[in-house]
Amino acid sequence: ILLSGCLTPTEIKTTRQGNTLVISGRVSNLPDQSLLTVGLTAESERLPFPVSGAIINLYEEDQLIGVYAEDTTVPGNYALPDFVGTPGKMYHVKIILPDNRSQALYLLTFKSSVKNL
């Protein structure tokens, strides 16, 4: 067997914008699995700087149903203890950063992957 290939370096040019809000997370139907990570990008680093002290409210449809608590051991990580999401419901979070300059609204749709047979 003869395997050959060619490896050509590819350089991807990206612009680095600092101070951009980065949010990742999930809403789950399992207890203690609804988590969010909040950070701000840096101009020279690839990983975001964690944002501590944010107020994060979770809404189901248009009703406030919970407030995320920050993990005291991992800055920028937030959890919603004892929350269990409902498949098919629409969720969104409102995030107020500690400097009160920014508010962000992000839509999360929680869909069930369970199908009736």
Secondary structure, DSSP 8 states (H G I E B T S, - for coil): -----------------TT-EEEEEE--SSTT--EEEEEE--SS-SS-EE--S-EEEEEETTEEEEE-EE-SSSTTEEE-TT----TT-EEEEEEE-TTSS-EEEEEEE--------
